[in-house]
Amino acid sequence: MKNLKSVGLGILGGIIPLTAVLLFQQINSSNSQNYFSSNQNNVPSRTVNFNEMSASAPSFVQASASSINSVVHVTTKVVQQGVVRDPLMELFYGPGVGRRQNFLAQGSGSGVVISPNGYIVTNNHVVQNASEIEVIFNNKEKYKASVVGTDPSTDIAVLKIEAKDLAAIPFGNSDAVQVGEWVLAVGNPFNLNSTVTAGIVSAKGRNINIIGENNPDQTFPIESFIQTDAAVNPGNSGGALVNTKGELVGINTAIASQTGSYSGYSFAIPVNLVKKIVKDIIDFGVAQRGFLGLQISDVTQEIKEKENLKSTQGVYIGKVVENSASAKANIKSGEVILKIGSKEVNKASEVLEEVGQSRPGDTLSLTIQHKDGTTSIKDVVLQNQDGKTDFVKVATENTNTSLGASFSEISSQEKSELGISNGIKISKLMPGKLKSLGLEEGTIITKINNEPITSIGQFQKVISKNNSGGILLEIVTQTGRKEYIGFGA
């Protein structure tokens, strides 16, 4: 049987095979009631003996009926650039030379309604680079959606639509999910709306290295997937993984396949991680990442023998980062993490999942096995990436939501290199008018309706006072080429 490493890893979602990325943190349910629908009767399933089981197959009718109206079809439009060959230009400049032209590509995936007032969670790779986003409900109602925020390192995105009294899905507890438990995958594979498939939980805490492979810029990806054998395919990305009570236990994200379609392996982000990331995005606009400051790995037989450990239980600490949270708690390299709180951990992914459910400033109690075999409990105060306990906030003062862009001033050096005397730079693009026109981050806007732009404040004022119904931008690309872009206000 082929090793899993030989199996091609495929993102389920819409536009192009992008990343599935994961990391998240536990949320206090009382603080989440503004955003999430909850089930007050969430009772863990009891274990049954074989002689208690019915001879008939389990029924998923109620779970399907309660969740299918909470899962939406997410469709996207993405502006991509290409070159159209021009015979005249090729005559002077050689084969392959042509004119740059924008093309409109379409993609699709799934999303899950998490609040009655219009918040929807999906995968980041479903909506990444989208200029337009639309969600379609099971009853065929359509809404335009905007991006509240994304977390590429966990492949989570939060959308918002203007609607009320929606059927929000109740949240389950992914920590209580057991291997062998029945689950349903609800989504829109191959644009087939409202499809439900069934399977069992095959494993937990899976790390398939798909986030780092597809997103090299993600330095700290977190993967701790729920693996199932419920059939999922392209288009299922961002859809719901629910238990037999119809509670959300995960967000379907990736498949392992040689063909790009379902081959028996599918992976979902645990809902306890999802809840934390979603709440961070809604509250702060960005995920709040806590760091232990450790390099960790599973305890293999080789590590056990080399380090003279008592067993292969726990997670091995290969290195402690200087001045990190763990260093301040006097944790040493060569030691082993046995528990976080009361929960035993035996995989590095399980440690990352637990840390991912916390924020900077939170305290985690780690049961540590020392080199001499003794154990002790260490309280670690998590830090952010800058080594502090503060929350990270997103600056929004230079963002124009109608245009879907954030702007920054340009330096004297940039002006000199581009041969310009004024302008502002597009520092970030979101779904909106500028992205739909094919503009890129780094583009300089030098004039609006023939008026030179000297500051962000002036640009925002001119935009807000425009009553003509039309806008003409003079732009300079990163290569120094001057162009003109016109659009309706």
N, C-alpha and C positions, 0 to 999 in steps of 0.2 A: 504493500500500500504506500502510495507516495506520501512523502513528508509534506506537512502543511506549507512549508516554505516554498515548495515548488508550485503551489497553487497561486494563480493570479489573484491579487486583491482588487476588488472592484467597488467603487463608490456607487451607491444605488441611485443617485439623484439625477437632477435635470440637465443642466446646461452642458457641462463637459465633465469627465471624470475628475473631480476635484477631491478635496480632503475630507476624510472623516476624522474629526478631532475631538478629544474628549477630556474632560476634567470637571469636577464639580464638587459642591459642598452642601452639607446638611442644613436645612432651614427650619427654624422654629415655626411650627405650624401656626401658632397664634399670630406671628408677624406676617404670615403669608396670606391671610384670609382676604386681603384686599385684591389679590391677584389670582388666587387659585380656588377652584372648586374642591371641596373636601368631602370625604365620606365619613361621617361620624361613627358608622358601624363597621369600621375596618377591623375585622377580626381575623387573625392568621388562620389559614386553612389547617384543619387537624390532620394528623397522619392516620391513614386507614390501613387495615389489614386486607389482604387479598380476599378473604372470605366475606368482607363487608361490601365489596364492590359489586355494583350491578353488572349483570351479564351484558347489558346493552352499552353502546358507546356513549360517552358523555355528550350532553347537549350544550351547544354554545349559542343558542338562540337569544337568550336574554342578554348575555354579554355583548353579542353583536349588535342587537337592537339599541342598547344603551350607549354604545360608543360610535356607531357609524355616522350619527349626525354631528359628532364633535370633531370628525376628521374631514379636512378640506383638501381640495385639489389646488395646488399652487402652480400657476403658470407664469412664466417670465419672458421678457424680451431683453436681449443683450446686443449692444452695438459692438460689432467686431470690424476691424479694419483689414482691408486687403488691397492688392494692387491689380488693376485692370491693365492688361498689356496694351500698349499703344504703338502701332506699326511705325508712325512717324517718329516718335521718340526713339524707338529701337534703331531706326535708320541712322540716327546721330550718336546714340549713346550705347548701342549694343543690345543683344538679346536679353529679354526679361525685364526691360525698363518699361514703366507704365505710370499711370495715374493712381494715386491713393484714393480709395473709395470706401465708404462705410457700408456694411452689410448688417441686416437685422436677423439675428439668430433667435430661436425660441427654445425654451426648455420647460420642464415640468417636474414636479415632485409632490410631496404631501405636507400637511401641517396639522397641528392639533390645537383646538380652541381650549384655552386654559382659564379664561375668565368670561363672564357674561357680557362685559363691556368691550370686547373686541381684541384682547391680546391672544396671539397665536404663536406657538413655538414650532420651529422647523429646523432643518440643518442649514448651516452656513453655506455649504457648497450648493444648495438648491437656489439660493438667491444671490450668490456672489456675482458682482459685476452687473447685476440686472439694472436696466434703465426703467423698466416698468414691471410691476408685480400685481397679479390679480389672483384672488382666491374664489373658488367655486364650491358651494355647499352641496350636500347630498340632494337638497330640494331644488338645485339648479340656480339658486340666487348667487349673484356675482358682486364682488366688492373690490375696489382698488385698495391696495395695501401699501403701507410705508414701513421702512425698516426702523425699529426703535434702537436696535444695537445688535452687534454680533460678537462672538468669541471664537475666532478661528482655531484656537488651540484646543477647543472642545467640540468644534463643529456645531455650535448652537447659534441660532439667530432668533430674534423676537420680532414679530410683525405686529402691526396695529391696523385695524379697520374701524371705520365709523359705524358702529352697530351696537345695539343693546339687546339684552335678554337672550343672549345666545346660549346654546346647550354646551356648557363647559364640562369637560370630562373630569370625573373624580380622580384624585391621586391615590395610588397605592403606596406600598413601602417596598422598594427594591431590595432592601436588606433582608426582608422576610421571604423573598422569592427563593424557591428551592429547586435544585437540579431534579429533573423528572416531572416538574409541575407543568400542567397544560397552560399554554398561552396562545393568544390570537394576534396576528399582524393585520392591521387595518390601514389601507392606503389606496393608492391609485397607480398600480403598475401598468406600464405601457399605455398610459392615458385611459385605462379602464377604471372609471369612477367607482368608489365605494366597494372595494374588493376586500374580502375577509378570508384569511387562511389560518390554519391551526397547526400547532406543533408543540413540542415540549422544550423546556429549558435544558440545553445540552451541557452548559458549563457557565461558570461565573468568573469574573475577574480576568477576562481574556485580554491580552495585549498582542495585537497583530501588526504593530509597527506601521500602520497605514498613515497616520497623521504626519510623522516625520518624513516618510518617503514622498508623500504628495505635497508637503509644505516644508521645504528645507529651512524657511525663515522662522518656523515655529521652534524655538529653542526649548520650550518646556511643555510639550504635548502631554496630555494625560489620557491613557487608555485603560479602561477597566470594563470591557463590554460584557453584556449578557449574551451568551451564544445560544441560538435556538435553531431548530430545524423547521420552523414555520417558513413556508415558501414566500420569499420576497424577491423582487426584481427591480430593474431600473424604473423609477417613478414612485417606489415605496419610501424613498428617503424622506425623513421628516415625519413619517406616519407613526401611528400608535402601536405599541406592543402592550396588550392588556391581559389581565388575568381573567379567570372564569367569572369573576364578579363584575367585570367591565371596568376595572380600575386601571389607570395608566401605570405601568411599571417600567416602561422604557420608550425611547425614541429610536425607531429603526434607522440605521445609518449605513451599514456596509455589508457586502457579501464577499465570500472567498470563492472565486470561480475562475476557471480557465477560459470561459467564453464570455464573461460579463453578465451572464444570467444565472439564475439560482441553480446551485449544485449541491445543496444540502447544508450549507453553512450560511448563517446570517447573524448579524451582530447589532445590538441595540445599546444605546447609552442609558445607564440606570437612572430612573426617575429621581432618585434622591440627589444625584448630581445635577440633573436638569433643573430641578426646582431652585437650587441655590444660584446657579448661573443666571437663570431667568430673573430672579429677584434682584440680583446685582445689576443686571442690565437695565431693568425698569427703574431701580432706585438711583443708580449712579451713571448709567450709560456705558459701563464697562465692567467686566468681571473682576472681582477682588480676589487676587491670588495670594494665598499664604504659602510660605516656604519654610521647610525644616532646615535646609542647608546641609543635606546629606546626599551622597551618592550611594545608592542601594541596589541590591540584586537578590534574586531568589537564592536560597541555600541549596546548592547542588551537592551531589556526593563528593565531587572534586573539592569544592570549598570546604565541606565538612572535614575531609581528611587533611587538607592542607593547613587549615586553621585549628585543627584539633577540637572541633566543636562536639557537643554532646549528641546532637541529632540534626536532622535536616529541617527541623521546625523553625519557623520564624523567618525574618528577612535580614540579610547580612548587610552591615554598614561598611562599605569599602573606603569611604573618605568623609571627613567632617570639614565643611567649608569654614575657613577662619572667620571669626566674628559673627558667625551665623547664629540663628536661634538655638540650634543643637549644641554648638560650641559653648554658648553661654549657659546651657543646662548641664555642661560637663559630660556630654556624651562623647565617646571615643571611637575611633575607627577600629574595626575588628570585633566590635560588639554586635549583638543581635537584637532586633526588635521582636518581641514575642506578642505584645498586645498594644492596641491603642484604645485607651479606656478599658472597657471590659471585653472588647472584641479581639479575638485572636487573628493574627495576620500571618500568612504563609507565602504571600506573593508580593513582589514589589508593586504590582498594579493595585493591590488592595490598600497598601499604604498611601499611594498617590490618590486613590479614590477618597479615602478618609480625610486626607489633608485638603483635597479639593473641595470638600464640603464645609470648609472653615475659611474664615477671613483673617487678614493681618490683625494682630492683637488678641486673637483667640488663644486659649491655652489648651494644649493636648497633653494627656498623661500617657507616657510611654513606659511600658514594662520592658526593661532592658536586661538582657543576659550578658554579664561581664565575661571577660576572658577566663577568669578563674572558675566560672560556672555558677557564681552567685547571681542573684537578680535584685533589682531595685526599680522603683518607679521614679521617673524623671518628668517634671512638669516643664513643657516647652512652650514659650510664647512665640507664636508664628510671626514672621516678618514679611514685608512686601519685598519686591525685587530689589529695591534700593536699600534694604537692610533696616527699614523702619516699620513701625506698626500702624502708620497712617493709611487711610483709604485713598485710593487713586480716584481722581475725578476727571471728567472729560470737559475740556474748555469748549464752550458753545457760543462765546460772544462774537466770533467771526464767522458764524455759520448762517447761510441763507437757505432756509428750508424749502422755499419755493423753487429755487434753482438746484437744490440738492448738492450743495458744495460748501466747503470751508475754505477760507482764504488766509494768506499770510503776506506780510510785506516782503519785498525783494531787496537784497543787499546791493551795495554799490558795486561789488565785484561782479554780481550777476548782470547788472545793468551794463557794465563795461564789456563783459564777454558777449552779450547779445546785441550790443550796439543800440541800446534804448536809454531813454532818460526818465521814464516813468512806467508805472504799472503795478499790478498786484498778481500774486501767484495763486493758482488753484492747488491747495495743499491736500485736500481730500474730496473725493467724489462719492456721492450716495445716489440712490435712485432719484432722478429728477431731470429737468430740462437739459442741463449741460451734459450729463452723461448720455442722454438720448441723442444728442447732436454729435457724439463721438469725441468730445473733448477728453483730454487725459490729465491726470494729476501732474503738476509741474508746468502746465501751460500758463503763459503770462497774458493777462488782459490789459491792454494798453489804452484802449479807448472804448467808450460806450456812446453810441449815437453821435460819433465824431467828437466827443468831449474827452480830453485826456484824463486818465485816471491816475491820481497821485497818492491815494490812500484807501484803505478798506472802508473807512467811515464815509468817504465821499462816494464810493461805488454803491454802498448800501443805500445812501440817500438818493442817488440818481435813479436806482432801481425802484425804490418805493414811490418816487414822485412821477414815474413814467406813466403817462396817460394816453400815449399815442397808439397803444395796442401793438407796437412793433419795436424790437430792439436789435440794433446792429453792433456787434462786438468786433473790435480789431484785436487780434490775438497774435502772440509770437510763440511758436513751438519751442521745445527744448533744443532743437537744432538751429534755431534762429530764423526760421521761415515765417514770414508775415502772412496771415490769412484773415478773411472776414467771414463771420458767422452771423446770420440773421434768423430771428425766430419771433413768434408772437408772444406778447406779454402774458 
